[in-house]
Amino acid sequence: MPEQQRFDDNAIASTGAGGGTDLAMSEGETLERTPGGPLGAGPSGKPRSLWSDAWRDLRRNPVFVVSALVILFLVVISLWPSLIASGNPLTCDLAKAQEGSQPGHPFGFNGQGCDVYTRTVYGARTSVTVGVCATLGVALLGSVLGALAGFFGGFWDAILSRLTDIFFGIPVVLGGLVLLSVVRSTTVWPVVGFMVLLGWPQISRIARGSVITAKQNDYVQAARALGASNTRMLLRHIAPNAVAPVIVVATIALGTYIALEATLSYLGAGLKPPTVSWGIDISSASPYIRNAPHMMLWPAGALAVTVLAFIMLGDAVRDALDPKLR
């Protein structure tokens, strides 16, 4: 046997049964098992979706981790404030009015002799409830109206566009002072309803633009050619690919709604006593800011941290869901 032929046989035998074919399979398995694999592939070699990529980026973002932990803490104390505050926020002792920190009362007392620490903890429930409910209402109403207008277009799109222009022309704080000044309810629902009424146009316009962009994609045209109904195309093919901008804006807006509730309550048009609210406490403490600054410092600080946490969370989600930043 010639020397060159013996060399070729040994090379094939060294690869095992199948020779070059097994070598190719081995290389393919190596690529498939390599973490990350090819560009855009996951650990198993399968293409990653936008949501899996976004979650992967969020877990590595310290801004998201810190803000998420702060928000988780706020949610827990909103549901179970007695875990860290054993007192009653409505129990007051005028003999201790405006007094500073004492054992068992680390934040001191307000002008009515109520424990500032307990009222600050219980105020988180009101703020988080208003922010979450308003955001859910705005996102639901705005997304539905914007998606329908963007998908069908024509007359209804023109009507919605002009309607959103009208609502954009209403100053939010001034509108709240006018609309809520006649409300005597001490619950959070009139404030939530007002925020939904004036907040849906922003989400609607964003949802409309996303749906218009998504419905021009090839997979939507293919579904239309195959006879898919409008409902199936909108819910199955368009909505999952157009919802990311809505989620980003809604997350950032949640912190804005919490600040808006505090602003309206401070001006006397939002929540009313005996409801425990950071805005009410800040308003009642403002005349005594020079003599007893602790009365305003703690509720104002809690409000600032909460709003900042939600805005930071929204920024992190935006960066993770924006393909242009990848």
ZASE-476742 format. One record per residue (C-alpha): x, y, z; residue number from 0; residue in one letter. Coordinates in Angstrom, 1 decimal. Layout:
<atoms>
- X,Y,Z,NUM,a
...
</atoms>
This chain:
<atoms>
- 0.0,0.0,0.0,0,m
- 1.4,3.4,-0.9,1,p
- 2.5,5.6,2.0,2,e
- 0.0,8.4,1.1,3,q
- -2.9,6.0,1.1,4,q
- -1.9,4.6,4.6,5,r
- -1.8,8.2,5.9,6,f
- -5.3,8.9,4.6,7,d
- -6.7,5.7,6.1,8,d
- -5.2,6.5,9.5,9,n
- -6.6,10.0,9.4,10,a
- -10.1,8.7,8.7,11,i
- -9.8,5.9,11.3,12,a
- -8.8,8.5,14.0,13,s
- -12.1,10.2,13.5,14,t
- -14.1,7.1,14.4,15,g
- -17.0,5.6,12.5,16,a
- -18.2,7.9,9.8,17,g
- -14.8,9.7,9.5,18,g
- -15.3,13.3,8.3,19,g
- -19.0,13.2,9.0,20,t
- -18.5,12.5,12.7,21,d
- -16.0,15.4,12.8,22,l
- -18.5,17.7,11.4,23,a
- -21.1,16.5,13.9,24,m
- -18.6,17.0,16.7,25,s
- -18.0,20.6,15.7,26,e
- -21.7,21.2,15.5,27,g
- -22.2,19.8,18.9,28,e
- -19.4,22.0,20.2,29,t
- -21.0,25.1,18.8,30,l
- -24.3,24.1,20.2,31,e
- -23.0,23.5,23.7,32,r
- -20.9,26.6,23.8,33,t
- -22.5,29.2,26.2,34,p
- -23.8,32.0,24.0,35,g
- -23.1,30.0,20.8,36,g
- -23.4,31.9,17.6,37,p
- -24.5,35.5,17.6,38,l
- -28.1,35.8,19.0,39,g
- -28.1,32.2,20.2,40,a
- -28.7,30.9,23.7,41,g
- -26.8,28.2,25.6,42,p
- -28.6,25.5,23.7,43,s
- -27.9,27.1,20.3,44,g
- -31.5,28.3,19.9,45,k
- -32.2,31.9,18.9,46,p
- -33.0,34.1,21.9,47,r
- -36.1,36.2,21.9,48,s
- -36.2,39.9,22.7,49,l
- -37.7,39.2,26.1,50,w
- -35.0,36.6,27.0,51,s
- -32.3,39.0,25.9,52,d
- -33.9,41.8,27.9,53,a
- -34.2,39.7,31.1,54,w
- -30.5,38.6,30.6,55,r
- -29.4,42.3,30.4,56,d
- -31.6,43.4,33.3,57,l
- -30.2,40.8,35.7,58,r
- -26.7,42.2,35.0,59,r
- -27.7,45.8,35.4,60,n
- -27.0,47.1,38.9,61,p
- -29.5,50.0,38.4,62,v
- -32.3,47.5,37.8,63,f
- -31.3,45.3,40.7,64,v
- -31.1,48.2,43.2,65,v
- -34.4,49.8,42.0,66,s
- -36.2,46.4,41.9,67,a
- -35.1,45.7,45.5,68,l
- -36.3,49.1,46.7,69,v
- -39.7,48.6,44.9,70,i
- -40.0,45.1,46.3,71,l
- -39.5,46.5,49.8,72,f
- -42.1,49.2,49.2,73,l
- -44.6,46.6,47.9,74,v
- -44.1,44.4,51.0,75,v
- -44.6,47.3,53.5,76,i
- -47.6,48.5,51.5,77,s
- -49.2,45.1,51.9,78,l
- -48.1,44.4,55.5,79,w
- -47.0,47.8,57.1,80,p
- -47.3,46.2,60.6,81,s
- -44.2,44.2,59.8,82,l
- -42.0,47.3,60.6,83,i
- -44.5,49.7,62.2,84,a
- -46.5,48.4,65.1,85,s
- -48.3,51.7,65.9,86,g
- -51.5,53.3,64.6,87,n
- -51.0,56.2,62.1,88,p
- -54.2,57.9,63.3,89,l
- -53.2,57.7,67.0,90,t
- -51.9,61.2,68.1,91,c
- -50.9,62.8,71.4,92,d
- -51.0,66.7,71.3,93,l
- -48.6,66.8,74.3,94,a
- -45.9,65.5,72.0,95,k
- -46.6,67.7,69.0,96,a
- -43.4,68.6,67.0,97,q
- -41.1,66.8,69.3,98,e
- -38.0,65.1,67.8,99,g
- -36.7,61.6,67.8,100,s
- -37.4,59.5,70.9,101,q
- -36.9,55.9,71.9,102,p
- -39.6,53.9,69.9,103,g
- -40.3,57.0,67.7,104,h
- -37.2,57.4,65.5,105,p
- -38.7,60.1,63.2,106,f
- -40.3,62.1,66.0,107,g
- -43.9,63.5,66.0,108,f
- -45.8,65.8,63.7,109,n
- -47.9,68.9,64.5,110,g
- -50.8,66.8,65.8,111,q
- -48.6,64.6,67.9,112,g
- -48.8,61.6,65.5,113,c
- -45.8,59.3,65.0,114,d
- -44.0,60.4,61.8,115,v
- -42.4,57.0,61.4,116,y
- -45.7,55.1,61.5,117,t
- -47.4,57.6,59.1,118,r
- -44.4,57.4,56.7,119,t
- -44.7,53.6,56.6,120,v
- -48.4,53.6,56.1,121,y
- -48.2,56.3,53.5,122,g
- -46.4,53.9,51.2,123,a
- -49.6,51.9,50.8,124,r
- -51.5,54.9,49.5,125,t
- -48.8,56.0,47.1,126,s
- -48.1,52.6,45.7,127,v
- -51.8,51.8,45.3,128,t
- -52.4,55.1,43.4,129,v
- -49.4,54.6,41.2,130,g
- -50.1,50.9,40.3,131,v
- -53.8,51.3,39.8,132,c
- -53.4,54.5,37.7,133,a
- -50.7,52.9,35.6,134,t
- -52.7,49.8,34.9,135,l
- -55.8,51.8,34.0,136,g
- -53.8,54.2,31.7,137,v
- -51.9,51.3,30.0,138,a
- -55.0,49.3,29.4,139,l
- -57.2,52.1,28.1,140,l
- -54.4,53.8,26.1,141,g
- -53.1,50.5,24.6,142,s
- -56.6,49.3,23.4,143,v
- -57.5,52.6,21.9,144,l
- -54.1,53.2,20.3,145,g
- -53.9,49.7,18.9,146,a
- -57.3,49.8,17.3,147,l
- -56.6,53.2,15.8,148,a
- -53.2,52.1,14.5,149,g
- -54.5,48.8,13.1,150,f
- -57.6,50.0,11.4,151,f
- -56.6,53.6,10.6,152,g
- -58.9,55.8,8.6,153,g
- -61.8,57.7,10.3,154,f
- -61.3,56.3,13.8,155,w
- -57.6,57.0,13.7,156,d
- -58.3,60.6,12.8,157,a
- -60.8,61.0,15.6,158,i
- -58.5,59.5,18.2,159,l
- -55.6,61.7,17.0,160,s
- -57.7,64.9,17.4,161,r
- -59.0,63.6,20.8,162,l
- -55.5,63.1,22.1,163,t
- -54.5,66.5,21.0,164,d
- -57.4,68.0,23.1,165,i
- -56.3,66.1,26.2,166,f
- -52.7,67.0,25.7,167,f
- -53.7,70.7,25.9,168,g
- -55.1,70.3,29.4,169,i
- -52.6,71.1,32.2,170,p
- -52.5,68.1,34.5,171,v
- -52.1,70.0,37.8,172,v
- -54.6,72.6,36.9,173,l
- -57.0,70.0,35.7,174,g
- -56.6,68.1,38.9,175,g
- -57.3,71.2,41.0,176,l
- -60.5,71.9,39.0,177,v
- -61.9,68.3,38.7,178,l
- -60.9,67.0,42.2,179,l
- -61.9,70.1,44.1,180,s
- -65.5,69.1,44.0,181,v
- -64.9,65.6,45.2,182,v
- -65.4,64.8,48.9,183,r
- -64.5,61.2,48.9,184,s
- -61.5,60.2,51.1,185,t
- -60.7,57.1,49.0,186,t
- -58.0,56.9,46.3,187,v
- -60.3,56.1,43.4,188,w
- -61.2,59.7,42.4,189,p
- -57.5,60.5,42.1,190,v
- -56.9,57.3,40.2,191,v
- -59.8,58.0,37.8,192,g
- -58.5,61.5,37.2,193,f
- -55.0,60.2,36.3,194,m
- -56.5,57.6,33.9,195,v
- -58.6,60.3,32.3,196,l
- -55.7,62.6,31.5,197,l
- -52.9,59.9,31.2,198,g
- -54.2,57.6,28.5,199,w
- -53.4,59.8,25.5,200,p
- -49.6,59.4,25.9,201,q
- -49.8,55.6,26.0,202,i
- -52.4,55.7,23.2,203,s
- -50.1,57.6,20.9,204,r
- -47.2,55.3,21.6,205,i
- -49.2,52.2,21.1,206,a
- -50.6,53.5,17.9,207,r
- -47.1,54.2,16.4,208,g
- -45.9,50.7,17.5,209,s
- -48.9,49.0,15.9,210,v
- -48.5,50.9,12.7,211,i
- -44.8,49.8,12.5,212,t
- -45.5,46.2,13.5,213,a
- -48.4,45.6,11.0,214,k
- -46.1,46.4,8.1,215,q
- -43.8,43.5,8.9,216,n
- -43.7,40.5,6.5,217,d
- -45.0,38.0,9.0,218,y
- -48.2,40.1,9.5,219,v
- -48.7,40.3,5.7,220,q
- -48.1,36.6,5.5,221,a
- -50.8,36.0,8.1,222,a
- -53.2,38.2,6.3,223,r
- -52.5,36.3,3.0,224,a
- -53.3,33.0,4.8,225,l
- -56.7,34.3,5.8,226,g
- -56.0,35.2,9.5,227,a
- -58.7,37.3,11.1,228,s
- -58.1,40.9,12.3,229,n
- -58.5,39.8,15.9,230,t
- -55.9,37.0,15.5,231,r
- -53.4,39.2,13.7,232,m
- -53.8,42.0,16.3,233,l
- -53.6,39.7,19.4,234,l
- -51.2,37.0,18.1,235,r
- -48.8,38.7,15.8,236,h
- -48.9,42.5,16.3,237,i
- -49.5,43.0,20.1,238,a
- -46.6,40.9,21.3,239,p
- -44.2,42.8,19.1,240,n
- -45.6,46.3,19.8,241,a
- -46.0,46.1,23.6,242,v
- -42.4,46.8,24.6,243,a
- -42.6,50.7,24.2,244,p
- -45.8,50.7,26.2,245,v
- -44.2,48.8,29.1,246,i
- -41.3,51.2,29.2,247,v
- -43.4,54.3,29.2,248,v
- -45.8,52.8,31.7,249,a
- -43.0,51.9,34.1,250,t
- -41.6,55.4,34.1,251,i
- -45.0,56.9,34.3,252,a
- -45.8,55.0,37.5,253,l
- -43.3,57.1,39.4,254,g
- -44.7,60.2,37.9,255,t
- -48.2,59.3,39.0,256,y
- -47.0,58.8,42.6,257,i
- -45.4,62.3,42.5,258,a
- -48.6,63.7,41.0,259,l
- -50.8,62.3,43.7,260,e
- -48.4,63.8,46.3,261,a
- -48.6,67.2,44.5,262,t
- -52.4,67.2,44.4,263,l
- -52.7,66.1,48.0,264,s
- -50.2,68.9,49.0,265,y
- -52.4,71.4,47.2,266,l
- -55.5,70.1,49.0,267,g
- -57.2,68.7,45.8,268,a
- -56.0,65.1,46.0,269,g
- -56.5,62.8,48.9,270,l
- -58.2,64.1,52.0,271,k
- -57.7,63.3,55.7,272,p
- -58.0,60.9,57.5,273,p
- -56.3,59.1,54.6,274,t
- -52.6,58.7,55.3,275,v
- -50.6,60.2,52.4,276,s
- -47.1,61.5,52.0,277,w
- -48.5,64.6,50.2,278,g
- -50.9,65.3,53.1,279,i
- -48.1,65.0,55.6,280,d
- -45.8,67.2,53.6,281,i
- -48.5,69.8,53.3,282,s
- -49.3,69.8,57.0,283,s
- -45.6,70.1,57.9,284,a
- -44.7,72.9,55.5,285,s
- -45.6,75.7,58.0,286,p
- -43.2,74.3,60.6,287,y
- -40.3,73.5,58.3,288,i
- -37.9,75.9,60.2,289,r
- -38.8,74.8,63.7,290,n
- -39.4,71.1,63.1,291,a
- -37.9,70.1,59.8,292,p
- -38.1,66.4,60.7,293,h
- -41.9,66.5,60.1,294,m
- -41.3,67.1,56.4,295,m
- -37.9,65.5,55.9,296,l
- -39.1,61.8,56.3,297,w
- -42.2,61.8,54.2,298,p
- -40.5,63.9,51.5,299,a
- -37.5,61.6,51.5,300,g
- -39.7,58.5,51.2,301,a
- -41.5,60.1,48.3,302,l
- -38.3,61.0,46.5,303,a
- -36.8,57.6,46.9,304,v
- -40.0,55.9,45.7,305,t
- -40.3,58.1,42.6,306,v
- -36.5,57.7,41.8,307,l
- -36.8,53.9,42.1,308,a
- -39.6,53.6,39.6,309,f
- -37.9,56.0,37.2,310,i
- -34.6,54.1,37.4,311,m
- -36.5,50.9,36.9,312,l
- -38.1,52.4,33.8,313,g
- -34.8,53.6,32.4,314,d
- -33.3,50.1,32.9,315,a
- -36.2,48.4,31.2,316,v
- -36.0,50.9,28.3,317,r
- -32.3,50.2,27.8,318,d
- -32.9,46.4,27.8,319,a
- -35.8,46.5,25.4,320,l
- -34.3,49.0,22.9,321,d
- -32.6,47.0,20.1,322,p
- -30.7,50.1,19.0,323,k
- -28.7,50.0,22.2,324,l
- -27.5,46.4,21.7,325,r
</atoms>
